[in-house]
Amino acid sequence: MYPVVRKMFFTDSRCAGDETKTYEELFAKLDTNKDGKVDISELREGLAAMGIQTGTGAVQKIISSGDENKDDSLNFQEFSKYLKDHEKKLLLTFKSLDKNNDGNIDYMEIKQSLADLGMDISVEDANKILQSIDTDGTMTVDWTEWREHFLFNPATSLQEIIRYWKHSTVLDIGDSLTIPDEFTEEEKTTGVWWRQLAAGAMAGAVSRTGTAPLDRMKVFMQVHASKSNKISLVGGFKQMLKEGGVTSLWRGNGVNVLKIAPETAIKFMAYEQYKKLLSSEPGKIQTHERFMAGSLAGATAQTAIYPMEVMKTRLTLRKTGQYSGMFDCAKKILKREGVKAFYKGYIPNILGIIPYAGIDLAVYESLKNLWLSKYAKDTANPGVLVLLGCGTISSTCGQLASYPLALIRTRMQAQASIEGSEQMPMGRMVKKILEKEGFFGLYRGILPNFMKVIPAVSISYVVYEYSRSALGIHK
């Protein structure tokens, strides 16, 4: 099909030295003006001369995917790095489709792989897909044919990697400021996406209920602990039990669970819309665009459900008999403080999205890419421990960065309900905490917050897997 490229690239065995040599030979052929760079016109003309047909905009996508110094061309280092990275992703995808590990993909394996994603196609359609890649007429596709067909396809985020590396859907540690997960096109068209979100919501509900006592202790310490009023974990729990009994440890959990569904739905829908508005190329999103779209989606969802956040704080801190329930709480806040009370602490809450989401995304993507480049051999599936580890580390780093803003938000939400408490704006409150308690005063309650991370992650993952099976999602 492409005899020149086949001869240069697609031999079954290539050592690292041979690989670099073939990249150098190909680069030299494409760099017609010998300036040490391949620009869009050189790449387009060079590939056409070799008999490689590229789709509309494909050459531009290759350049933009590999162009690290943003000079609209690829030097040899950028060119070889693009090819090596892309070839590795192609190998992972090929191995995931080769179900019987015989080194060839047949029409039944293509049919089975699409069925796993919830998409049933006919044998005839599977054969058509196979024929579009099969160059030697054997009705199977080996690694050489696969690599030849897709090497200059500029996809940067292959579907298998997207499918396995979800963490905000799977893991719930009590905060909802993470960037939403990506879903493959198959998952979107077959309806698997909403079942995965529903499974994530169920996991979040059970996880938050299981760790509610620690969450209540965190809020209690954020609002009441100080240098003059030191509250230990044991002392705090004793105080709660004495005041309201065992059930008081779950105060505020009902509204905390109820807000999962609307927040997840709003965030997902808003994220998809913001992605369309912000992405520079249709169907492809860069990391910085994903961060912007995810942060805006988080802000949109938080704005819509923020009154429930205020109610959660008030119900968590309530004394026995103060409120009879969620609706009584809402009615009393409205009557005594007006509508504005439902948005107390809104500014630090929205500001907290940027450090949390940014650091969580950056750390998770770095850990994911490190694992894919160093340890992924036969599949893009990282396994349970790697996924849980990467998700836990990234979320914890995000929490650590945004925690002072979360503490300010909680105090602003609670201050009107505390007798004799002074109503302060955000800036004044930060200044007062730093003056009276020092920098670490902004981290009151972080111990119970971190104590709930591992049980929350473990519970949410186990429940997520059971919920997936119950909803008919197969791996």
Secondary structure, DSSP 4 states (H G I P E B T S, - for coil): --HHHHHHH--S---HHHHHHHHHHHHHHH-TT-SSEEEHHHHHHHHHHTT----TTHHHHHHHHH-SS-SSEEEHHHHHHHHHHHHHHHHHHHHHH-TT-SSEE-HHHHHHHHHHTT----HHHHHHHHHHH-SSSSSSEEHHHHHHHHTT---SS-HHHHHH---TTT---S---SPPPP--HHHHHHTHHHHHHHHHHHHHHHHHHHTHHHHHHHHHHHHH--SSS---HHHHHHHHHHHH-GGGGGTTHHHHHHTHHHHHHHHHHHHHHHHHHH-SBTTB--HHHHHHHHHHHHHHHHHHHHHHHHHHHHHHHPPTTS-SSHHHHHHHHHHHH-GGGGGTTHHHHHHHHHHHHHHHHHHHHHHHHHHHHHT-SS-S---HHHHHHHHHHHHHHHHHHHHHHHHHHHHHHHGGGSTT-----HHHHHHHHHHHH-GGGGGTTHHHHHHTHHHHHHHHHHHHHHHHHHTT---
